[in-house]
């Protein structure tokens, strides 16, 4: 039996019962969310009224102390922290992809095909330099557009192919961001591999920040990513390593499985950003 649930006005599903119960256990589905399955007929139900959904007990939080109440509002320098366990983020990613694998894989294949084609054409004598420069110029806008697609699919359950190309509407910012990130990571790599990896983790949220802030410039987005990832780089690194076993299994499928794995990983990264941001 499959389930649907509504969160903040967005309908999500269909989700197989085993995975839906996992979302309940991990708190991704809240007691006050609306849920539906086929035997409910035309009426949605509040999750806590469904007897078979056993929500884990949550400790009551005490009211704020006077000193807490006097704290100022959050500022741009307020630290960020991802409190949701990585396995819960991955479960939420699978739930968002349920029923959306077609469009997710379609976008993955299209973007990969464009990049592979330009890379192959860049090896042609004499004219290859033109395609190499073309690939260099569009890498930033494509990266921004793809992130816009994944955030939309993650948050609303709906994504469109055209979103993957919306980064070209902000070509200058996207290109400069790609250029600066490449330079910064390269400079850190000159020291050693590990500093380069740390730098890549530090800048990993830049595209998501740009997607959410159309008026922000490249340097500000990079700075904000460094701020958001302070104290969160190891957690994000561990999230990426969780896909290693799946990658090894994909090798047994002659690489075809990477179409699903890439979508799964991209959706999980979008969930990480939203968890970090919230």
ZAVEX-444664 format. One record per residue (C-alpha): residue number from 0; x, y, z. Coordinates in pm, 1 decimal, padded with zeros to 6 digits. Layout:
BEGIN
atom pos = NUM	px = X	py = Y	pz = Z
...
This chain:
BEGIN
atom pos = 0	px = 00000.0	py = 00000.0	pz = 00000.0
atom pos = 1	px = 00123.5	py = 00348.9	pz = -00084.0
atom pos = 2	px = 00085.9	py = 00670.5	pz = 00116.5
atom pos = 3	px = 00072.1	py = 01039.7	pz = 00043.1
atom pos = 4	px = 00129.5	py = 01325.0	pz = 00284.0
atom pos = 5	px = 00100.0	py = 01702.0	pz = 00269.8
atom pos = 6	px = 00353.6	py = 01937.1	pz = 00429.7
atom pos = 7	px = 00324.0	py = 02315.5	pz = 00414.0
atom pos = 8	px = 00060.8	py = 02278.3	pz = 00143.6
atom pos = 9	px = 00279.8	py = 02056.0	pz = -00077.2
atom pos = 10	px = 00161.2	py = 01702.7	pz = -00156.2
atom pos = 11	px = 00427.8	py = 01431.8	pz = -00156.4
atom pos = 12	px = 00403.3	py = 01073.9	pz = -00271.8
atom pos = 13	px = 00326.8	py = 00804.0	pz = -00363.9
atom pos = 14	px = 00551.5	py = 00643.5	pz = -00101.1
atom pos = 15	px = 00570.0	py = 00273.2	pz = -00020.3
atom pos = 16	px = 00445.3	py = 00192.5	pz = 00329.1
atom pos = 17	px = 00781.4	py = 00070.7	pz = 00462.7
atom pos = 18	px = 00954.5	py = 00392.1	pz = 00363.9
atom pos = 19	px = 00661.5	py = 00605.1	pz = 00482.3
atom pos = 20	px = 00678.3	py = 00448.5	pz = 00827.3
atom pos = 21	px = 01050.3	py = 00527.9	pz = 00832.4
atom pos = 22	px = 00967.5	py = 00893.6	pz = 00763.9
atom pos = 23	px = 00725.2	py = 00883.3	pz = 01057.0
atom pos = 24	px = 00988.3	py = 00729.1	pz = 01285.5
atom pos = 25	px = 01253.4	py = 00983.0	pz = 01189.3
atom pos = 26	px = 01020.9	py = 01281.5	pz = 01227.5
atom pos = 27	px = 01009.4	py = 01377.6	pz = 00859.7
atom pos = 28	px = 00632.0	py = 01328.1	pz = 00880.5
atom pos = 29	px = 00487.2	py = 01520.1	pz = 01175.6
atom pos = 30	px = 00178.3	py = 01425.1	pz = 01378.5
atom pos = 31	px = -00012.1	py = 01729.1	pz = 01245.9
atom pos = 32	px = 00063.9	py = 01662.3	pz = 00878.3
atom pos = 33	px = -00218.8	py = 01543.9	pz = 00652.6
atom pos = 34	px = -00189.5	py = 01188.3	pz = 00518.3
atom pos = 35	px = -00386.0	py = 00980.2	pz = 00270.6
atom pos = 36	px = -00401.4	py = 00627.1	pz = 00133.8
atom pos = 37	px = -00650.7	py = 00457.0	pz = -00093.2
atom pos = 38	px = -00880.3	py = 00318.3	pz = 00176.2
atom pos = 39	px = -00930.8	py = 00669.4	pz = 00322.3
atom pos = 40	px = -01160.7	py = 00754.6	pz = 00033.2
atom pos = 41	px = -01192.9	py = 01123.9	pz = -00049.6
atom pos = 42	px = -01083.5	py = 01253.5	pz = 00290.8
atom pos = 43	px = -00731.5	py = 01330.0	pz = 00409.0
atom pos = 44	px = -00658.3	py = 01254.8	pz = 00774.8
atom pos = 45	px = -00437.9	py = 01419.2	pz = 01032.5
atom pos = 46	px = -00146.4	py = 01181.1	pz = 01082.6
atom pos = 47	px = -00180.9	py = 01156.5	pz = 01461.3
atom pos = 48	px = -00540.2	py = 01030.5	pz = 01422.4
atom pos = 49	px = -00433.8	py = 00724.9	pz = 01221.3
atom pos = 50	px = -00395.5	py = 00439.8	pz = 01474.9
atom pos = 51	px = -00119.4	py = 00249.2	pz = 01291.7
atom pos = 52	px = 00109.8	py = 00552.7	pz = 01277.3
atom pos = 53	px = 00300.3	py = 00537.3	pz = 01603.6
atom pos = 54	px = 00483.8	py = 00863.9	pz = 01643.5
atom pos = 55	px = 00788.1	py = 00850.2	pz = 01872.2
atom pos = 56	px = 00753.4	py = 01039.1	pz = 02195.8
atom pos = 57	px = 00915.8	py = 01382.0	pz = 02184.1
atom pos = 58	px = 01045.7	py = 01540.0	pz = 02505.3
atom pos = 59	px = 00862.4	py = 01855.3	pz = 02607.0
atom pos = 60	px = 01073.1	py = 02167.0	pz = 02571.3
atom pos = 61	px = 01067.1	py = 02414.1	pz = 02861.0
atom pos = 62	px = 00953.4	py = 02769.0	pz = 02794.3
atom pos = 63	px = 01226.8	py = 03020.6	pz = 02719.5
atom pos = 64	px = 01401.2	py = 03175.0	pz = 03015.4
atom pos = 65	px = 01400.1	py = 03552.2	pz = 03048.7
atom pos = 66	px = 01756.7	py = 03562.4	pz = 02920.1
atom pos = 67	px = 01657.7	py = 03356.2	pz = 02614.0
atom pos = 68	px = 01365.6	py = 03586.5	pz = 02544.2
atom pos = 69	px = 01600.1	py = 03884.1	pz = 02548.5
atom pos = 70	px = 01828.7	py = 03736.4	pz = 02281.2
atom pos = 71	px = 01840.9	py = 03943.8	pz = 01961.6
atom pos = 72	px = 01711.8	py = 03812.2	pz = 01630.1
atom pos = 73	px = 01930.0	py = 03596.0	pz = 01409.1
atom pos = 74	px = 02188.5	py = 03788.4	pz = 01211.8
atom pos = 75	px = 02384.2	py = 03695.7	pz = 00896.5
atom pos = 76	px = 02668.7	py = 03587.0	pz = 01126.4
atom pos = 77	px = 02454.8	py = 03341.0	pz = 01325.5
atom pos = 78	px = 02610.4	py = 02989.5	pz = 01309.7
atom pos = 79	px = 02429.4	py = 02723.0	pz = 01109.1
atom pos = 80	px = 02394.8	py = 02358.1	pz = 01204.8
atom pos = 81	px = 02245.6	py = 02050.5	pz = 01038.9
atom pos = 82	px = 02079.9	py = 01852.2	pz = 01317.3
atom pos = 83	px = 01903.3	py = 01592.1	pz = 01103.1
atom pos = 84	px = 02090.6	py = 01261.9	pz = 01076.6
atom pos = 85	px = 02227.5	py = 01188.4	pz = 00729.9
atom pos = 86	px = 02024.7	py = 00867.5	pz = 00702.5
atom pos = 87	px = 01709.8	py = 01073.4	pz = 00764.6
atom pos = 88	px = 01809.0	py = 01319.9	pz = 00492.6
atom pos = 89	px = 01857.6	py = 01027.0	pz = 00255.1
atom pos = 90	px = 01518.1	py = 00884.4	pz = 00350.7
atom pos = 91	px = 01359.0	py = 01221.9	pz = 00281.2
atom pos = 92	px = 01541.5	py = 01230.0	pz = -00054.1
atom pos = 93	px = 01397.8	py = 00890.4	pz = -00150.4
atom pos = 94	px = 01051.4	py = 01008.9	pz = -00051.9
atom pos = 95	px = 01082.8	py = 01319.2	pz = -00271.7
atom pos = 96	px = 01208.1	py = 01110.3	pz = -00563.5
atom pos = 97	px = 00921.5	py = 00863.9	pz = -00531.9
atom pos = 98	px = 00711.6	py = 00919.3	pz = -00843.3
atom pos = 99	px = 00967.7	py = 01168.3	pz = -00977.8
atom pos = 100	px = 01248.7	py = 00939.5	pz = -01090.2
atom pos = 101	px = 01166.2	py = 00999.0	pz = -01457.6
atom pos = 102	px = 01217.8	py = 01375.1	pz = -01459.0
atom pos = 103	px = 01514.1	py = 01345.2	pz = -01219.7
atom pos = 104	px = 01698.2	py = 01097.9	pz = -01440.6
atom pos = 105	px = 01596.6	py = 01290.8	pz = -01752.9
atom pos = 106	px = 01765.6	py = 01609.0	pz = -01626.9
atom pos = 107	px = 02071.0	py = 01410.0	pz = -01515.4
atom pos = 108	px = 02105.8	py = 01246.8	pz = -01858.4
atom pos = 109	px = 02055.8	py = 01573.1	pz = -02050.0
atom pos = 110	px = 02314.9	py = 01771.5	pz = -01853.9
atom pos = 111	px = 02563.3	py = 01482.7	pz = -01864.4
atom pos = 112	px = 02510.1	py = 01445.0	pz = -02241.2
atom pos = 113	px = 02582.3	py = 01815.9	pz = -02297.5
atom pos = 114	px = 02901.0	py = 01803.9	pz = -02092.4
atom pos = 115	px = 03023.5	py = 01477.2	pz = -02246.5
atom pos = 116	px = 02953.1	py = 01603.7	pz = -02597.8
atom pos = 117	px = 03144.2	py = 01927.2	pz = -02544.1
atom pos = 118	px = 03434.3	py = 01739.6	pz = -02383.3
atom pos = 119	px = 03450.9	py = 01499.4	pz = -02676.9
atom pos = 120	px = 03435.0	py = 01780.2	pz = -02932.9
atom pos = 121	px = 03710.8	py = 01968.0	pz = -02752.0
atom pos = 122	px = 03955.0	py = 01693.1	pz = -02856.1
atom pos = 123	px = 03906.5	py = 01768.2	pz = -03228.0
atom pos = 124	px = 04220.6	py = 01928.7	pz = -03375.4
atom pos = 125	px = 04206.4	py = 02301.6	pz = -03451.4
atom pos = 126	px = 03838.4	py = 02357.0	pz = -03362.3
atom pos = 127	px = 03852.3	py = 02172.5	pz = -03030.5
atom pos = 128	px = 03956.0	py = 02487.0	pz = -02842.9
atom pos = 129	px = 03623.0	py = 02649.1	pz = -02930.6
atom pos = 130	px = 03426.8	py = 02365.5	pz = -02770.1
atom pos = 131	px = 03661.0	py = 02361.1	pz = -02470.5
atom pos = 132	px = 03595.9	py = 02730.1	pz = -02410.3
atom pos = 133	px = 03225.0	py = 02671.5	pz = -02462.2
atom pos = 134	px = 03224.0	py = 02402.3	pz = -02196.1
atom pos = 135	px = 03415.0	py = 02634.7	pz = -01963.2
atom pos = 136	px = 03169.7	py = 02919.1	pz = -02019.8
atom pos = 137	px = 02848.5	py = 02722.9	pz = -01962.6
atom pos = 138	px = 02961.0	py = 02509.0	pz = -01667.0
atom pos = 139	px = 02858.7	py = 02775.5	pz = -01414.9
atom pos = 140	px = 02511.5	py = 02851.8	pz = -01557.6
atom pos = 141	px = 02440.4	py = 02479.3	pz = -01588.3
atom pos = 142	px = 02549.3	py = 02418.5	pz = -01228.2
atom pos = 143	px = 02317.4	py = 02694.3	pz = -01105.4
atom pos = 144	px = 02026.0	py = 02575.5	pz = -01317.6
atom pos = 145	px = 02059.0	py = 02215.1	pz = -01201.7
atom pos = 146	px = 02054.2	py = 02326.1	pz = -00837.5
atom pos = 147	px = 01740.0	py = 02534.0	pz = -00905.4
atom pos = 148	px = 01578.3	py = 02217.5	pz = -01042.6
atom pos = 149	px = 01676.6	py = 02000.4	pz = -00744.2
atom pos = 150	px = 01559.5	py = 02254.0	pz = -00487.9
atom pos = 151	px = 01224.7	py = 02285.0	pz = -00664.5
atom pos = 152	px = 01178.5	py = 01908.5	pz = -00682.3
atom pos = 153	px = 01283.3	py = 01869.9	pz = -00319.5
atom pos = 154	px = 01058.4	py = 02143.3	pz = -00181.3
atom pos = 155	px = 00746.6	py = 02115.8	pz = -00396.1
atom pos = 156	px = 00761.4	py = 01766.0	pz = -00542.6
atom pos = 157	px = 00760.9	py = 01925.1	pz = -00888.0
atom pos = 158	px = 01049.1	py = 01999.8	pz = -01122.7
atom pos = 159	px = 01067.9	py = 02102.5	pz = -01487.2
atom pos = 160	px = 01334.9	py = 02037.7	pz = -01744.6
atom pos = 161	px = 01356.6	py = 02406.4	pz = -01829.1
atom pos = 162	px = 01467.6	py = 02489.5	pz = -01475.4
atom pos = 163	px = 01802.2	py = 02325.0	pz = -01549.5
atom pos = 164	px = 01875.5	py = 02614.3	pz = -01788.7
atom pos = 165	px = 01754.7	py = 02903.2	pz = -01574.3
atom pos = 166	px = 02113.4	py = 02971.6	pz = -01471.0
atom pos = 167	px = 02173.8	py = 03127.3	pz = -01812.9
atom pos = 168	px = 01945.3	py = 03414.6	pz = -01712.2
atom pos = 169	px = 02219.4	py = 03504.1	pz = -01460.7
atom pos = 170	px = 02510.5	py = 03412.2	pz = -01684.0
atom pos = 171	px = 02757.4	py = 03671.4	pz = -01552.0
atom pos = 172	px = 02711.3	py = 03581.8	pz = -01184.5
atom pos = 173	px = 02711.3	py = 03207.3	pz = -01253.3
atom pos = 174	px = 03024.7	py = 03221.8	pz = -01467.8
atom pos = 175	px = 03212.7	py = 03438.6	pz = -01217.2
atom pos = 176	px = 03110.2	py = 03208.0	pz = -00932.8
atom pos = 177	px = 03238.2	py = 02902.7	pz = -01118.8
atom pos = 178	px = 03563.0	py = 03082.0	pz = -01203.5
atom pos = 179	px = 03627.2	py = 03203.3	pz = -00847.4
atom pos = 180	px = 03544.0	py = 02868.4	pz = -00688.6
atom pos = 181	px = 03777.1	py = 02692.8	pz = -00931.6
atom pos = 182	px = 04060.4	py = 02935.1	pz = -00854.8
atom pos = 183	px = 04013.9	py = 02913.2	pz = -00477.5
atom pos = 184	px = 04003.3	py = 02531.2	pz = -00473.4
atom pos = 185	px = 04304.7	py = 02512.9	pz = -00705.6
atom pos = 186	px = 04506.8	py = 02742.0	pz = -00479.9
atom pos = 187	px = 04426.0	py = 02524.8	pz = -00179.5
atom pos = 188	px = 04519.8	py = 02214.7	pz = -00377.8
atom pos = 189	px = 04863.7	py = 02363.8	pz = -00430.8
atom pos = 190	px = 04920.1	py = 02314.9	pz = -00058.1
atom pos = 191	px = 04802.9	py = 01951.9	pz = -00043.3
atom pos = 192	px = 04507.1	py = 01733.2	pz = -00140.4
atom pos = 193	px = 04339.3	py = 01756.2	pz = 00200.5
atom pos = 194	px = 04324.8	py = 02139.3	pz = 00210.2
atom pos = 195	px = 04175.4	py = 02127.6	pz = -00139.7
atom pos = 196	px = 03903.2	py = 01885.0	pz = -00026.5
atom pos = 197	px = 03828.0	py = 02103.5	pz = 00274.7
atom pos = 198	px = 03799.4	py = 02407.1	pz = 00047.5
atom pos = 199	px = 03559.0	py = 02222.4	pz = -00183.5
atom pos = 200	px = 03342.9	py = 02131.8	pz = 00118.1
atom pos = 201	px = 03358.4	py = 02492.0	pz = 00239.5
atom pos = 202	px = 03220.7	py = 02623.1	pz = -00091.6
atom pos = 203	px = 02972.0	py = 02336.9	pz = -00147.0
atom pos = 204	px = 02659.1	py = 02541.0	pz = -00065.1
atom pos = 205	px = 02740.4	py = 02832.2	pz = -00295.0
atom pos = 206	px = 02510.5	py = 02729.9	pz = -00581.3
atom pos = 207	px = 02218.3	py = 02665.9	pz = -00346.8
atom pos = 208	px = 02264.9	py = 03008.2	pz = -00189.5
atom pos = 209	px = 02268.3	py = 03172.6	pz = -00532.7
atom pos = 210	px = 01954.6	py = 02981.8	pz = -00629.1
atom pos = 211	px = 01772.5	py = 03121.3	pz = -00324.1
atom pos = 212	px = 01914.5	py = 03473.4	pz = -00357.2
atom pos = 213	px = 01890.9	py = 03599.1	pz = -00719.1
atom pos = 214	px = 02033.8	py = 03942.3	pz = -00629.4
atom pos = 215	px = 02342.5	py = 03808.6	pz = -00449.9
atom pos = 216	px = 02682.9	py = 03835.7	pz = -00616.5
atom pos = 217	px = 02943.2	py = 03561.8	pz = -00648.4
atom pos = 218	px = 03176.1	py = 03663.3	pz = -00367.0
atom pos = 219	px = 02892.2	py = 03710.3	pz = -00119.1
atom pos = 220	px = 02751.5	py = 03365.4	pz = -00201.6
atom pos = 221	px = 03093.6	py = 03207.4	pz = -00150.9
atom pos = 222	px = 03135.2	py = 03391.1	pz = 00178.5
atom pos = 223	px = 02790.7	py = 03279.6	pz = 00293.8
atom pos = 224	px = 02871.5	py = 02918.3	pz = 00202.4
atom pos = 225	px = 03187.2	py = 02933.6	pz = 00415.1
atom pos = 226	px = 02977.1	py = 03062.7	pz = 00703.0
atom pos = 227	px = 02708.7	py = 02794.7	pz = 00663.3
atom pos = 228	px = 02961.6	py = 02511.3	pz = 00643.2
atom pos = 229	px = 03153.5	py = 02617.6	pz = 00953.4
atom pos = 230	px = 03125.6	py = 02316.1	pz = 01182.5
atom pos = 231	px = 02927.8	py = 02119.5	pz = 00920.7
atom pos = 232	px = 03195.9	py = 02011.1	pz = 00674.4
atom pos = 233	px = 03252.8	py = 01670.4	pz = 00835.7
atom pos = 234	px = 02880.8	py = 01589.0	pz = 00833.1
atom pos = 235	px = 02854.1	py = 01679.3	pz = 00465.0
atom pos = 236	px = 03167.2	py = 01476.5	pz = 00389.2
atom pos = 237	px = 03012.5	py = 01173.5	pz = 00564.5
atom pos = 238	px = 02694.6	py = 01218.8	pz = 00361.3
atom pos = 239	px = 02894.8	py = 01188.8	pz = 00039.1
atom pos = 240	px = 03072.6	py = 00875.8	pz = 00165.0
atom pos = 241	px = 02737.7	py = 00707.8	pz = 00227.0
atom pos = 242	px = 02702.0	py = 00674.7	pz = -00149.6
atom pos = 243	px = 03033.2	py = 00494.1	pz = -00198.0
atom pos = 244	px = 02884.3	py = 00146.4	pz = -00157.0
atom pos = 245	px = 02609.9	py = 00229.3	pz = -00403.1
atom pos = 246	px = 02871.0	py = 00356.4	pz = -00649.2
atom pos = 247	px = 03055.8	py = 00024.7	pz = -00632.3
atom pos = 248	px = 02731.6	py = -00159.7	pz = -00705.3
atom pos = 249	px = 02664.4	py = 00072.5	pz = -00999.9
atom pos = 250	px = 02988.8	py = -00048.5	pz = -01158.2
atom pos = 251	px = 02826.5	py = -00392.1	pz = -01187.2
atom pos = 252	px = 02553.2	py = -00237.3	pz = -01405.6
atom pos = 253	px = 02806.9	py = -00105.6	pz = -01658.6
atom pos = 254	px = 02747.0	py = 00242.2	pz = -01522.5
atom pos = 255	px = 02371.2	py = 00254.5	pz = -01587.9
atom pos = 256	px = 02296.3	py = 00258.3	pz = -01215.7
atom pos = 257	px = 02478.1	py = 00589.0	pz = -01181.8
atom pos = 258	px = 02174.6	py = 00758.8	pz = -01340.3
atom pos = 259	px = 01973.0	py = 00669.1	pz = -01030.4
atom pos = 260	px = 02261.8	py = 00721.8	pz = -00789.6
atom pos = 261	px = 02337.3	py = 01069.0	pz = -00922.3
atom pos = 262	px = 01974.2	py = 01172.1	pz = -00873.4
atom pos = 263	px = 01968.1	py = 01019.2	pz = -00525.1
atom pos = 264	px = 02288.2	py = 01199.9	pz = -00426.3
atom pos = 265	px = 02175.9	py = 01534.2	pz = -00571.6
atom pos = 266	px = 01842.3	py = 01518.2	pz = -00390.7
atom pos = 267	px = 02015.2	py = 01429.5	pz = -00062.4
atom pos = 268	px = 02245.8	py = 01728.5	pz = -00102.3
atom pos = 269	px = 01943.8	py = 01954.4	pz = -00155.4
atom pos = 270	px = 01789.5	py = 01814.8	pz = 00164.4
atom pos = 271	px = 02117.2	py = 01883.0	pz = 00348.6
atom pos = 272	px = 02113.1	py = 02247.4	pz = 00236.2
atom pos = 273	px = 01753.4	py = 02301.5	pz = 00345.8
atom pos = 274	px = 01823.0	py = 02135.4	pz = 00679.1
atom pos = 275	px = 02131.2	py = 02351.4	pz = 00725.9
atom pos = 276	px = 01945.0	py = 02664.4	pz = 00624.0
atom pos = 277	px = 01652.9	py = 02601.2	pz = 00858.3
